[in-house]
């Protein structure tokens, strides 16, 4: 995960003065981000724990201590951060974005997004100035309008 110009939730999560103390937690953090595991509907905690030689409950415990949040909260923050990027840079519908970030139901995605960012995803998209002027002229999120060829 690189710097994207604004501090994401990813950059705010680790405790211990911004650094991860336990190397196993650092491995899990790297694997979740680099392999896109956070985009799956369910984080493969059993596999992650096995990869670092821990039981799932022990991994959950030391992760919470080291990162300051649970594995689930961490994955959710990454999902919503990615969803925010997609809202700002694509024409994908809210439902499509929810699916791409591993959230099965668009209504659940809307609720989570609003809880974190204070506005529903569609409102966030409308408030975000686009780098591409054509993006402003695109149909609103969720619209079923079709464009006929001349």
Protein Blocks (a to p, Z undefined) as FASTA:
>chain_A
ZZehiacfklmmpgghoiafblmlmmmmmmmmmnommmpmbdcfklmmmmnopafklmmm
mmmmmnopafklmmmmmmmmmmmmmmmmpcbdfklmmmmnopablklmmmmmmmmnopaf
klmmmmpccfblklmmpccehiabdcddZZ
